[in-house]
Amino acid sequence: MNDIALHDTQLRHLSTIPIANGLGEAASAGSPEWPRYIRITDFSTLFSLDPTKRETLPPEVSSKAAVMKNDLLLAAVGATVGTAYLHESEEPSCFAGYLVRVRPDISKVLPRFLGYWTQSAEYWAQIRAGAIGSTIENFSASRYKAMIVRLPPPEDQVRIATFLDRETAQIDAFIADQVELIGLLAERRAGTIESVFDRAVDRKPLRNTIAIAQTGPFGTQLSATEYVSGGTPVLNPTHIQQGRIEVDNDVSVTPETAAVLSRFAFVVGDIVLGRKGEVDKSALIDETHAGAICGSDSMLIRPDRWTNPRYLWWFFQSVGAHGQLERWSVGSTVSGLNQNTISQIRVPYGDENFQALCVHDLDAEIGELDAAIVDARQAMMLSRERRAALISAAVTGKIDVPSAA
């Protein structure tokens, strides 16, 4: 296989019709009998569309950009530029203007091989090199036409596509198993947290468990134009990932500005809580992030001396807390949580020993579940990397691909 003859050809020479963009029509829920209107957001996998997203256009309009079986659609604009979909269905369809259409010449290229080629490192290197960085990424039809495809003989294209069908199906099945496992672990995680807080016999308003609850500085108090690199961090919900803080060095202020905003500075044991749109995000402040400034999209929560900070943080991880936070956030007279609305949240409560026992149980049980979730995500990542490497090596003739049994 490694000595297979490959020849370079431009993508334009592999299409029986000019490679061009589609229709500039707005999506609408037209008649279900009309041809399907395929958009970038409809792409699910290389060989499938999202069944929950189906818009249509009347035949007299859709005929101007018809999609036939084995047509290859490629995203030309936006964050998904380069993403591909091979239409293997007989369903009458048309395509949107942010896509380009390639109609493979089957006398030269196997459509399924060409589809796999769009998953290769060779393809993506050309996409990255040719994308125009403006306000949005752009890869025009003319750039697609000029892309170079390293093409093996027809019989080898069949062998490679058949091999990849089999191998990627196995990898995809494993990835699907990991997705299901992560979902089950996440459900068990949520259930475990709820069961621990269900042991509490008392419920207190949050205002009776905290010393301070305040939003970050607004408007002229802290403008994004004051941000510097490498100064005192400003914490917003985007900096919270799975309960951990990931500081953005470019979202920080000078020591002088931090001093002026000192009343918004976190201390060890404080909780940073998302207050607008991301109320499910929270993190406990430790020595590493003490002194950081609370951002305008966050809240600084400081437990009182009778409340275990980690206990209160675990509460903010619960489904019960998320439901209350979301309700008060949406119902606020201003956008997001504030000092008044946050105080209405009711917290399952107990004495110091009860709180310590809950923290001990949650740290142990959730720690094991989180470790299992991390392992599953790592397995998924490695499988996706292996899938991409396998496709790249196969379509470029770098590995021996056996004939179908």
Backbone torsions as a table, in degrees:
resi	resn	phi	psi	omega
1	MET	NA	-36.1	-176.9
2	ASN	-65.5	-22.3	179.4
3	ASP	-95.7	17.5	-179.9
4	ILE	-65.1	144.1	-179.2
5	ALA	-83.4	121.3	177.1
6	LEU	-113.6	139.2	175.2
7	HIS	-127.1	141.1	-178.2
8	ASP	-84.7	135.1	175.7
9	THR	-146.1	148.6	177.8
10	GLN	-74.8	147.4	-177.9
11	LEU	-58.1	-32.6	-179.4
12	ARG	-57.9	-30.9	-177.4
13	HIS	-83.1	-2.6	178.8
14	LEU	-105.5	3.4	-179.8
15	SER	-113.0	135.8	-178.9
16	THR	-80.0	-12.7	176.7
17	ILE	-130.7	160.3	179.7
18	PRO	-58.3	137.5	175.9
19	ILE	-74.7	120.2	-172.4
20	ALA	-149.9	164.2	176.7
21	ASN	-78.1	166.1	-177.2
22	GLY	-97.0	-144.4	-172.0
23	LEU	-88.0	146.7	176.7
24	GLY	-97.5	34.7	-177.4
25	GLU	-87.5	147.5	174.9
26	ALA	-76.1	143.7	178.5
27	ALA	-70.1	143.3	178.2
28	SER	-153.0	154.9	179.3
29	ALA	-83.5	75.4	-179.5
30	GLY	-78.4	-166.7	-179.2
31	SER	-62.5	135.6	178.1
32	PRO	-64.0	-14.9	179.0
33	GLU	-82.7	-14.4	-179.4
34	TRP	-77.4	162.1	177.2
35	PRO	-61.5	145.4	179.0
36	ARG	-68.8	141.0	178.9
37	TYR	-103.2	105.6	-174.7
38	ILE	-88.0	127.2	178.3
39	ARG	-122.6	169.5	-179.9
40	ILE	-56.8	-41.4	-176.3
41	THR	-68.3	-10.9	178.5
42	ASP	-82.4	-18.2	-177.2
43	PHE	-62.8	130.0	175.1
44	SER	-110.2	-58.8	173.1
45	THR	-133.5	-180.0	178.2
46	LEU	-56.6	-32.1	-174.6
47	PHE	-114.2	12.3	-177.7
48	SER	-148.7	156.5	175.8
49	LEU	-112.0	157.2	178.8
50	ASP	-69.8	115.9	-177.4
51	PRO	-67.6	-16.7	-179.3
52	THR	-85.8	-6.2	-178.2
53	LYS	-120.7	96.5	-179.1
54	ARG	-136.5	105.4	173.8
55	GLU	-107.3	159.0	-178.4
56	THR	-134.3	161.7	174.7
57	LEU	-132.8	152.1	-179.9
58	PRO	-63.4	149.5	-176.5
59	PRO	-54.1	-37.6	-177.2
60	GLU	-66.7	-23.5	177.1
61	VAL	-91.0	-46.5	-175.1
62	SER	-64.1	-27.2	-178.5
63	SER	-63.3	-18.8	180.0
64	LYS	-74.3	-15.6	179.7
65	ALA	-148.0	57.4	-176.0
66	ALA	-69.9	144.8	174.6
67	VAL	-110.6	123.8	-179.3
68	MET	-103.8	165.5	176.4
69	LYS	-58.3	135.3	-179.9
70	ASN	80.6	3.0	173.2
71	ASP	-68.8	143.9	177.5
72	LEU	-108.0	124.4	178.6
73	LEU	-107.7	135.9	-175.5
74	LEU	-129.0	131.5	179.8
75	ALA	-70.7	130.7	-175.4
76	ALA	-109.1	-11.3	-174.2
77	VAL	-142.3	148.7	171.6
78	GLY	93.4	-174.1	-176.9
79	ALA	-65.3	-20.7	-178.3
80	THR	-95.2	12.1	-177.7
81	VAL	-51.4	133.7	-178.4
82	GLY	96.9	-18.9	179.6
83	THR	-63.2	140.8	-172.9
84	ALA	-123.2	154.0	173.4
85	TYR	-142.8	127.7	177.3
86	LEU	-101.2	118.6	-175.4
87	HIS	-84.1	98.3	-179.2
88	GLU	-99.9	9.3	-178.5
89	SER	-94.5	157.2	174.0
90	GLU	-89.2	-3.2	-176.6
91	GLU	-61.5	126.2	176.2
92	PRO	-58.0	129.3	-175.0
93	SER	-148.3	165.1	171.8
94	CYS	-140.3	174.4	-173.7
95	PHE	-137.0	157.1	-173.3
96	ALA	-84.6	166.4	-174.3
97	GLY	-70.0	-19.6	178.3
98	TYR	-85.5	8.0	175.4
99	LEU	-117.2	156.9	169.8
100	VAL	-120.1	152.3	-175.9
101	ARG	-114.3	133.2	172.2
102	VAL	-118.3	128.2	176.8
103	ARG	-108.0	97.3	-172.6
104	PRO	-57.1	134.6	174.0
105	ASP	-81.8	104.0	-172.6
106	ILE	-67.9	-10.9	174.6
107	SER	-77.6	-13.5	-178.2
108	LYS	-117.7	-35.1	-173.9
109	VAL	-143.4	137.3	174.5
110	LEU	-76.2	123.2	-176.9
111	PRO	-52.7	-40.4	-178.3
112	ARG	-68.7	-34.3	174.8
113	PHE	-64.2	-43.2	-179.8
114	LEU	-63.3	-36.6	176.2
115	GLY	-61.4	-46.5	178.2
116	TYR	-63.7	-34.4	177.7
117	TRP	-57.5	-34.5	179.7
118	THR	-70.7	-6.5	176.4
119	GLN	-99.7	-0.4	-172.6
120	SER	-87.5	158.6	176.9
121	ALA	-63.0	-34.2	179.2
122	GLU	-61.2	-43.5	178.1
123	TYR	-63.8	-48.3	-174.8
124	TRP	-69.2	-28.2	175.9
125	ALA	-64.1	-38.4	178.4
126	GLN	-70.9	-36.2	177.2
127	ILE	-62.2	-48.5	-178.3
128	ARG	-63.9	-38.9	-178.7
129	ALA	-69.3	-29.9	-174.6
130	GLY	-101.2	-11.1	-178.8
131	ALA	-65.0	137.8	178.9
132	ILE	-95.2	117.3	179.7
133	GLY	-86.3	101.7	173.2
134	SER	-121.9	-133.7	176.4
135	THR	-70.4	-28.5	173.9
136	ILE	-137.9	156.7	177.4
137	GLU	-67.7	147.8	-178.0
138	ASN	-144.8	135.3	175.3
139	PHE	-139.4	99.6	-170.5
140	SER	-71.6	166.0	176.8
141	ALA	-58.9	-38.2	-179.6
142	SER	-64.5	-34.3	177.3
143	ARG	-70.4	-38.7	175.6
144	TYR	-62.1	-41.1	-179.3
145	LYS	-57.8	-35.6	-174.5
146	ALA	-86.0	-4.1	-179.3
147	MET	-62.3	144.1	-178.6
148	ILE	-98.6	127.1	176.1
149	VAL	-109.5	126.7	175.0
150	ARG	-89.8	107.6	-166.5
151	LEU	-107.4	123.9	173.4
152	PRO	-83.5	170.7	177.5
153	PRO	-60.0	157.1	-175.9
154	PRO	-53.1	-43.2	-177.5
155	GLU	-65.1	-32.0	177.7
156	ASP	-76.3	-30.5	174.8
157	GLN	-60.6	-42.9	179.0
158	VAL	-62.7	-45.6	-178.1
159	ARG	-63.2	-42.6	-179.5
160	ILE	-65.3	-45.9	-179.3
161	ALA	-63.1	-40.4	179.5
162	THR	-64.7	-43.1	177.6
163	PHE	-60.9	-45.6	-178.8
164	LEU	-69.1	-34.0	174.7
165	ASP	-56.1	-46.8	-176.6
166	ARG	-69.8	-49.2	-174.8
167	GLU	-70.0	-43.0	-179.4
168	THR	-69.4	-30.1	176.9
169	ALA	-62.7	-40.3	178.6
170	GLN	-66.7	-42.8	179.1
171	ILE	-65.5	-43.4	-179.9
172	ASP	-62.8	-36.3	178.4
173	ALA	-65.3	-40.4	177.9
174	PHE	-64.9	-43.4	178.6
175	ILE	-61.8	-41.5	178.5
176	ALA	-62.1	-38.0	176.9
177	ASP	-62.8	-39.1	179.6
178	GLN	-69.0	-37.7	176.4
179	VAL	-60.8	-44.7	178.8
180	GLU	-63.5	-42.2	179.6
181	LEU	-62.0	-44.4	179.8
182	ILE	-61.2	-40.0	177.8
183	GLY	-61.9	-43.2	179.5
184	LEU	-66.5	-40.8	178.3
185	LEU	-65.5	-39.0	178.9
186	ALA	-64.2	-39.4	177.2
187	GLU	-64.4	-43.6	179.0
188	ARG	-64.8	-37.2	178.3
189	ARG	-60.8	-49.7	-179.7
190	ALA	-62.2	-42.1	179.9
191	GLY	-64.3	-37.6	179.3
192	THR	-64.7	-44.4	179.2
193	ILE	-62.0	-44.6	-179.5
194	GLU	-62.8	-40.9	-177.0
195	SER	-64.9	-35.0	178.2
196	VAL	-66.6	-45.0	-178.4
197	PHE	-74.3	-19.6	175.1
198	ASP	-66.8	-16.6	179.9
199	ARG	-74.6	-16.4	-179.8
200	ALA	-69.7	136.6	-179.3
201	VAL	-98.1	-8.2	-177.5
202	ASP	-122.4	153.5	173.6
203	ARG	-130.0	128.3	-179.2
204	LYS	-120.9	146.6	169.5
205	PRO	-62.3	143.8	-178.5
206	LEU	-56.2	-33.2	-178.3
207	ARG	-60.8	-21.3	179.6
208	ASN	-90.4	5.0	-179.5
209	THR	-122.6	-0.1	-174.6
210	ILE	-128.7	155.3	176.5
211	ALA	-95.2	-35.0	-178.0
212	ILE	-141.1	138.0	169.1
213	ALA	-141.3	111.8	-178.2
214	GLN	-145.9	149.4	175.1
215	THR	-80.8	163.8	178.2
216	GLY	-72.2	172.3	-179.0
217	PRO	-67.1	145.4	-177.2
218	PHE	-116.0	163.3	168.5
219	GLY	50.1	-124.2	-176.0
220	THR	-69.7	-13.0	177.5
221	GLN	-67.8	-35.9	178.9
222	LEU	-155.5	108.1	178.1
223	SER	-104.8	148.5	178.8
224	ALA	-60.2	-22.5	179.1
225	THR	-69.3	-15.6	179.0
226	GLU	-86.8	-4.8	-178.1
227	TYR	-66.4	140.0	174.8
228	VAL	-126.7	175.3	178.3
229	SER	-102.0	131.5	174.5
230	GLY	80.7	13.8	178.5
231	GLY	-92.2	-146.9	176.9
232	THR	-78.4	122.4	-175.3
233	PRO	-63.0	147.7	170.7
234	VAL	-111.2	125.5	-173.1
235	LEU	-101.8	123.2	173.7
236	ASN	-124.2	169.7	-177.6
237	PRO	-55.5	-30.4	-179.7
238	THR	-63.8	-16.6	-179.4
239	HIS	-92.1	3.4	-179.5
240	ILE	-109.3	119.5	179.0
241	GLN	-129.9	117.5	-178.9
242	GLN	49.8	43.7	176.3
243	GLY	79.1	1.4	179.3
244	ARG	-113.0	153.0	-178.4
245	ILE	-98.3	128.5	175.7
246	GLU	-119.2	100.4	-173.9
247	VAL	-68.8	138.5	171.8
248	ASP	-100.1	110.9	-176.0
249	ASN	-60.4	-23.6	-179.2
250	ASP	-83.5	-9.7	177.0
251	VAL	-107.0	78.0	-178.0
252	SER	-150.5	168.6	-177.9
253	VAL	-126.0	163.9	179.5
254	THR	-69.2	158.6	175.7
255	PRO	-55.4	-35.3	179.9
256	GLU	-64.4	-45.2	178.8
257	THR	-66.7	-39.6	178.3
258	ALA	-60.2	-37.4	179.2
259	ALA	-65.4	-40.5	178.1
260	VAL	-64.4	-33.2	-176.7
261	LEU	-99.3	24.9	-172.7
262	SER	-59.2	-29.0	-179.5
263	ARG	-70.9	-11.8	176.8
264	PHE	-100.1	8.9	-177.2
265	ALA	-83.9	139.4	178.5
266	PHE	-79.8	148.1	170.9
267	VAL	-120.2	165.8	179.8
268	VAL	-57.3	131.1	-179.4
269	GLY	98.2	-12.1	174.2
270	ASP	-70.9	163.2	175.2
271	ILE	-121.4	130.3	172.1
272	VAL	-96.8	126.9	-173.4
273	LEU	-127.0	131.8	174.1
274	GLY	-64.5	136.5	-176.3
275	ARG	-119.4	-10.4	-179.1
276	LYS	-133.5	109.0	175.0
277	GLY	76.9	-21.7	-178.5
278	GLU	-130.0	50.1	-177.6
279	VAL	-72.3	-6.4	176.4
280	ASP	-85.1	0.1	-178.2
281	LYS	-104.1	129.0	176.1
282	SER	-154.1	157.4	178.0
283	ALA	-149.9	149.6	178.3
284	LEU	-92.9	131.0	-177.1
285	ILE	-81.0	127.1	174.9
286	ASP	-113.8	-169.5	-176.8
287	GLU	-59.9	-32.2	-177.1
288	THR	-62.0	-37.0	-172.8
289	HIS	-112.3	6.4	175.0
290	ALA	-62.7	137.9	-178.0
291	GLY	98.2	-15.6	176.5
292	ALA	-64.7	154.4	-177.7
293	ILE	-96.3	138.1	176.5
294	CYS	-71.8	124.9	179.1
295	GLY	-77.2	167.5	-175.3
296	SER	-68.5	-20.2	178.3
297	ASP	-93.7	7.7	-177.2
298	SER	-120.1	169.1	171.0
299	MET	-124.9	145.0	173.9
300	LEU	-99.5	117.6	178.3
301	ILE	-113.0	122.6	179.2
302	ARG	-118.2	109.7	-179.5
303	PRO	-61.9	150.9	175.7
304	ASP	-76.9	177.8	-172.1
305	ARG	-73.1	-9.8	178.2
306	TRP	-96.8	-5.0	-175.5
307	THR	-112.0	125.4	177.5
308	ASN	-68.6	119.0	-177.8
309	PRO	-55.8	-39.5	-178.7
310	ARG	-70.6	-32.3	175.3
311	TYR	-61.8	-47.4	-179.2
312	LEU	-65.9	-38.2	177.9
313	TRP	-63.4	-42.9	177.2
314	TRP	-60.2	-37.0	177.2
315	PHE	-59.6	-41.3	179.6
316	PHE	-66.5	-12.3	175.7
317	GLN	-87.0	-8.8	-172.5
318	SER	-82.7	155.3	177.0
319	VAL	-63.6	-37.5	178.7
320	GLY	-61.0	-42.0	178.3
321	ALA	-66.9	-43.9	-179.2
322	HIS	-59.2	-41.1	179.7
323	GLY	-62.3	-43.8	179.4
324	GLN	-67.4	-44.2	-179.1
325	LEU	-61.4	-42.6	179.8
326	GLU	-64.7	-42.5	-178.5
327	ARG	-64.1	-46.2	-179.6
328	TRP	-71.3	-30.7	177.9
329	SER	-66.1	-46.5	-179.0
330	VAL	-68.1	-36.6	-176.3
331	GLY	-83.3	-0.4	-178.1
332	SER	-69.2	149.2	177.1
333	THR	-71.9	-19.5	172.1
334	VAL	-117.1	163.2	-176.5
335	SER	-69.1	116.1	174.8
336	GLY	96.9	173.3	179.4
337	LEU	-69.3	152.0	174.1
338	ASN	-144.2	-176.9	-176.2
339	GLN	-58.7	-35.7	-177.5
340	ASN	-74.5	-47.0	-176.0
341	THR	-71.4	-38.0	-178.1
342	ILE	-63.6	-29.9	-177.4
343	SER	-68.8	-16.3	-179.0
344	GLN	-81.0	-14.6	-179.6
345	ILE	-61.9	136.4	179.6
346	ARG	-103.3	132.7	-173.3
347	VAL	-113.0	129.1	171.0
348	PRO	-60.4	132.8	-169.4
349	TYR	-137.3	154.9	176.0
350	GLY	-159.3	178.8	-177.9
351	ASP	-74.8	-176.6	-175.2
352	GLU	-58.9	-41.5	-179.8
353	ASN	-66.9	-40.1	178.5
354	PHE	-62.4	-45.8	-179.9
355	GLN	-61.4	-43.4	-179.2
356	ALA	-63.2	-40.4	179.7
357	LEU	-65.8	-41.5	178.6
358	CYS	-62.3	-44.4	179.3
359	VAL	-61.5	-43.4	179.6
360	HIS	-59.6	-47.5	-177.9
361	ASP	-65.7	-43.1	-178.6
362	LEU	-68.5	-41.6	178.2
363	ASP	-58.4	-41.3	-177.3
364	ALA	-73.4	-52.8	-173.8
365	GLU	-71.3	-45.2	-179.2
366	ILE	-70.9	-31.0	176.3
367	GLY	-58.8	-43.1	178.7
368	GLU	-66.0	-42.6	179.9
369	LEU	-65.8	-42.0	179.7
370	ASP	-64.5	-36.9	177.6
371	ALA	-64.0	-39.8	178.5
372	ALA	-66.9	-37.9	177.4
373	ILE	-65.6	-42.6	177.8
374	VAL	-60.3	-42.5	179.2
375	ASP	-62.1	-42.6	-179.2
376	ALA	-66.4	-41.0	178.3
377	ARG	-65.2	-38.4	177.7
378	GLN	-64.2	-41.4	178.0
379	ALA	-62.7	-39.8	176.8
380	MET	-62.9	-45.8	-178.8
381	MET	-61.4	-45.3	179.8
382	LEU	-64.9	-36.7	179.5
383	SER	-67.6	-40.0	177.5
384	ARG	-65.4	-39.2	177.5
385	GLU	-64.9	-41.6	179.0
386	ARG	-64.6	-40.5	178.8
387	ARG	-60.5	-48.0	-178.8
388	ALA	-63.7	-41.9	-179.8
389	ALA	-66.2	-38.6	179.9
390	LEU	-63.7	-45.2	179.4
391	ILE	-63.2	-45.9	-179.1
392	SER	-59.7	-45.5	-178.5
393	ALA	-67.2	-37.9	-177.4
394	ALA	-69.6	-47.0	-175.0
395	VAL	-72.9	-18.9	179.2
396	THR	-101.7	7.4	175.0
397	GLY	73.5	24.0	-176.6
398	LYS	-90.6	-7.2	176.0
399	ILE	-132.1	156.6	176.3
400	ASP	-77.8	120.8	179.9
401	VAL	-105.3	117.2	-177.7
402	PRO	-71.0	156.2	174.4
403	SER	-71.3	155.0	178.9
404	ALA	-63.9	140.5	-178.9
405	ALA	-70.6	NA	NA
